[in-house]
Every structure is written in C-alpha cells, then in structure tokens.
Amino acid sequence: MFIDTHAHMDDKVFDQDREELILGLPSRGVSRVICPGIDIDTTQKCVSLSKEYDIIYAGIGIHPHEAGKVKANYLDDLREMAKTEKVVAVGEIGLDYYYDFCPKDVQKKVFIEQIELAAELGLPIIVHNREAHKDVMDTLREKKDLIKGGVMHSYSGSWETAKIAMNLGFYISLGGPVTFKNARRPVEIAEKMPLDRLLIETDSPCLTPHPHRGKRNDPGFVALVAERIAELKKMDAQEIGRITSENASKLFNIPLN
C-alpha cells in the first residue's frame, strides 16, 4: 500500500466524482493521502475531508501565491483548524519566484510566520520551493532549531540542495516528473536518494505521471511514481511503497493501516 503525501483532493476538478474516487483508492493500493491547504478556504476543505474520510489527512497553510491575500488574523484561523485530530502538518508553505503573484518580502514574512506556527503546534512543515532555492534554504537554516521535521514537496532542485535539506532533517518527495521522458534532475535525485529520506506524492490534480501525462492526476497514480523510482533503484515497487509509507508514517505521525 502507498501513501500519497501530497494531493489537493479539495480541488474543484474532483467535485463530480470525489467520493467515488476516494472510496476507490484502497483498491488501487493507496492507504493514506495528505491533503494540504493553500489558503484559508482550501485548508478548511481539506480539514473537512479529513473528518469525512478515514484515509484523508490534512495540512493547514498558506501557499506563497496566496501570501499577499492573508488577513491580519490568518494565523488564528490556522491555529483553530489545527485543533482537528487529523491535521498532521503545516503546509503547503514556502516561496515561489517562478510566478510574480506575490512580492518576495511578503512571501518570506508569511513563510516564516508559518514555520513559527508549526513549531508552536509541534507539527512538521510541507515546503513548496520553486525557483527560490537560496532563499528557501537560507530560511530553513535560520529557523532550523524551530522546525519539527518536514518535507521538500515535489522536489525540483539539485542534488547538492537536497543534501542540505536532508542534513536539516527534511525528507525529499518525488512525484510525476520523475516519470517524464525528458526528466533529468528528478531521475538523478531518485537514483541518489537514501531510502530513509524518500517520500512519494502525486500533487494531484497536476503533474500526472507518464503515460497519463496531460490528463487529470489523482492519488491512484502514485503507484506509477513508485514503479519508476523502483526501476531506477533496481528494486521492487512494493518495497518502495513499504519504505516510503513507513517514512510518511514517521514524519506525519499517522498509522500505516
């Protein structure tokens, strides 16, 4: 059984068949799904889904794209939602310099505030990092004594940066891009990653693995990620599933079965 550590099951593209899809995931080999929020509304939806479905767990957080829209009391809202039993992380949070959706200084402020909130709550963090490697790593180094573990989600950075992240106690999560025919960095990371620091994800509904690229992604496709990593590491996909599920269970403090 696989644990998808990052899937936006609250997304509107699932509105027509969400329940059928979620209830069918165990038959496709998926035992747990982490659903991270990206703003207050989506976080609330993720929390609600975690209450409704046994296999769904929630992350609470403000994505860097949404950092400029937060209200003065947003941390209080997140803090209140964190009281829900199946909230297991603060995320997804971080920095994104690929798009110019929010000023960098605002992104950094909200990122740091949420790292501090995670420390207060005793929760790990789910880190989004796109074209902001230096500032993300500088922030994580600066706040390393506060951080209670975390994951670099849908990792796209270099092996050198991955080693720094792991030295800071982070897991590295790989998703659909490792299966793409033109993949280079994700393949290198998969080949070199120590198994005790590896997680897998889909980032549904985006980044659908080959051969379904271009179609809607869902957590059932996480097996394709595991299969590709297993191929690169010359292992069995079920063994990758077992190891990454144990890692996810340890990081997020969730049961395996």
C-alpha positions in Angstrom: 0.0 0.0 0.0 1.2 3.5 -0.9 0.8 6.8 0.9 0.4 9.9 -1.3 1.9 12.6 0.8 0.6 15.5 -1.3 -2.7 15.6 -3.2 -5.2 18.5 -3.4 -8.4 16.5 -3.1 -10.3 19.7 -2.3 -9.7 20.9 -5.9 -12.9 21.7 -7.9 -11.9 19.3 -10.6 -12.8 16.5 -8.2 -16.3 17.9 -7.4 -18.1 15.5 -9.7 -16.6 12.2 -8.5 -14.6 13.0 -5.3 -16.4 10.5 -3.1 -16.2 7.7 -5.6 -12.6 8.4 -6.2 -11.6 8.5 -2.6 -13.5 5.4 -1.6 -11.9 3.5 -4.5 -8.3 4.4 -3.6 -7.6 1.4 -1.3 -8.5 -0.9 -4.2 -5.8 0.9 -6.2 -3.2 0.4 -3.4 -3.4 3.7 -1.6 -3.8 3.6 2.1 -3.4 7.3 3.1 -3.5 10.7 1.4 -2.2 14.0 2.8 -4.4 16.9 1.6 -2.6 20.3 2.0 -4.3 23.6 2.0 -3.1 26.6 0.0 -5.3 29.3 1.6 -7.9 29.5 4.4 -10.8 28.2 2.3 -8.9 25.3 0.9 -7.4 24.4 4.2 -10.9 24.3 5.7 -12.0 22.0 2.8 -9.0 19.7 3.5 -9.8 19.6 7.2 -13.5 18.7 6.3 -12.4 15.9 4.0 -10.1 14.5 6.8 -13.2 14.3 9.0 -15.3 12.7 6.3 -12.9 10.0 5.0 -10.7 7.7 7.0 -7.8 7.8 4.6 -7.5 11.6 4.2 -5.3 13.7 6.5 -4.9 17.4 6.3 -2.2 20.1 6.1 -3.0 23.6 7.1 -1.3 26.5 5.4 -0.9 29.4 3.0 0.8 28.8 -0.3 3.3 31.6 -1.4 1.0 32.6 -4.3 -1.7 33.4 -1.7 0.6 35.1 0.9 -0.4 38.6 -0.2 -4.1 37.9 0.4 -3.9 36.9 4.1 -5.9 38.7 6.7 -4.4 40.0 9.9 -5.8 37.1 11.9 -4.9 34.3 9.4 -2.7 32.6 12.0 -5.5 32.4 14.4 -7.7 30.8 11.8 -5.0 28.2 11.1 -4.4 27.6 14.8 -8.1 26.9 15.3 -8.2 24.4 12.4 -5.1 22.7 13.8 -7.2 21.5 16.7 -8.8 19.0 14.4 -7.4 15.5 15.2 -6.3 14.6 11.6 -4.3 17.8 10.9 -0.7 16.4 10.5 1.3 19.3 9.1 1.6 23.0 8.3 1.6 23.3 4.5 1.9 23.8 1.9 4.1 26.8 2.7 7.3 28.3 1.1 8.5 30.5 -1.6 7.7 30.7 -5.4 9.7 33.1 -7.6 8.7 31.4 -10.9 5.5 33.5 -11.0 5.2 37.1 -9.8 2.0 36.6 -7.9 3.2 38.0 -4.6 6.1 40.2 -3.6 9.1 38.2 -2.3 9.3 40.1 1.0 5.6 39.2 1.7 6.2 35.6 0.8 9.2 35.4 3.2 7.2 37.0 6.0 4.3 34.6 5.7 6.6 31.6 5.3 8.5 32.4 8.5 5.3 33.1 10.4 4.0 29.7 9.4 7.3 28.0 10.4 6.9 29.5 13.8 3.3 28.4 13.9 4.3 24.8 13.1 6.9 25.0 15.9 4.2 26.2 18.3 1.9 23.3 17.2 4.6 20.7 17.2 3.9 19.8 13.5 6.2 19.2 10.5 6.1 21.5 7.5 5.4 20.8 3.8 7.7 23.1 1.8 6.9 24.5 -1.6 10.0 25.7 -3.4 10.0 26.9 -7.0 12.9 28.9 -8.4 13.7 30.2 -4.8 16.2 27.6 -3.7 18.6 30.0 -2.0 16.0 31.9 0.0 14.2 28.8 1.0 17.3 27.1 2.2 18.6 30.2 4.0 15.2 30.5 5.8 15.3 26.8 6.8 18.8 27.1 8.1 17.9 30.3 10.1 14.9 28.5 11.7 16.3 25.0 12.0 16.0 25.0 15.8 12.3 25.6 15.5 11.5 23.1 12.8 9.9 19.8 13.9 10.7 17.9 10.7 9.3 18.4 7.2 9.3 17.5 3.5 10.5 19.3 0.4 7.4 18.6 -1.7 7.6 17.8 -5.4 11.3 18.3 -5.3 12.8 20.0 -8.3 16.2 21.2 -7.0 19.7 20.0 -7.3 21.3 17.0 -5.5 23.5 19.5 -3.6 20.5 21.3 -2.3 18.8 18.0 -1.5 21.7 17.1 0.7 21.5 20.4 2.6 17.8 19.8 3.2 18.4 16.2 4.4 21.1 17.5 6.7 18.5 19.8 8.2 16.2 16.8 8.8 14.0 17.0 5.8 12.5 14.3 3.6 12.5 14.7 -0.2 9.3 13.9 -2.0 9.2 12.9 -5.7 6.1 12.9 -7.9 5.0 12.6 -11.5 8.0 14.4 -13.1 10.3 11.5 -12.2 8.4 9.5 -14.8 8.6 12.1 -17.6 10.6 11.0 -20.6 12.8 14.2 -20.5 13.3 14.1 -16.7 16.9 14.7 -15.6 17.0 16.2 -12.1 14.2 14.1 -10.6 15.9 11.0 -12.0 19.2 12.0 -10.5 17.6 12.6 -7.2 15.8 9.3 -7.3 19.0 7.4 -8.1 21.0 9.0 -5.3 18.3 9.4 -2.6 18.8 7.4 0.6 15.7 5.4 1.1 15.1 6.5 4.7 14.6 10.1 3.4 12.3 9.4 0.4 8.6 10.1 0.1 6.3 9.9 -2.9 3.4 12.0 -4.0 1.1 12.9 -6.9 0.4 16.7 -6.3 -3.0 15.9 -7.8 -4.6 17.1 -9.9 -1.4 18.3 -11.6 1.8 16.6 -12.7 0.2 13.4 -13.9 2.7 10.6 -14.3 3.6 9.1 -17.6 1.8 7.5 -19.5 -1.2 9.6 -18.4 0.5 13.0 -18.7 -1.9 15.7 -19.7 -4.9 14.1 -18.0 -6.2 14.8 -14.5 -4.0 13.4 -11.8 -5.2 11.5 -8.7 -3.7 9.6 -5.8 -4.2 6.3 -7.5 -1.4 7.2 -9.9 1.2 7.3 -7.0 2.0 3.7 -7.8 3.5 4.8 -11.2 5.8 7.1 -9.3 6.9 4.2 -7.1 7.4 2.0 -10.1 9.7 4.5 -11.8 11.8 5.0 -8.7 12.0 1.3 -8.2 13.2 0.9 -11.7 15.9 3.5 -11.2 17.0 1.9 -8.0 16.7 -1.7 -9.3 14.2 -2.5 -6.6 10.6 -3.8 -6.3 7.9 -1.2 -6.4 6.1 -2.7 -3.4 9.3 -2.4 -1.4 9.4 1.3 -2.4 5.8 1.6 -1.2 6.6 -0.1 2.1 9.6 2.1 2.8 8.0 5.4 1.8 4.9 4.6 3.7 6.9 3.9 6.8 8.7 7.2 6.3 5.4 9.1 5.9 4.0 7.4 8.9 7.0 8.6 10.9 7.0 12.1 9.7 3.3 12.8 9.9 2.6 10.6 12.9 -0.1 8.7 11.0 -1.0 4.9 11.2 0.2 2.7 8.4 -3.0 0.6 8.4 
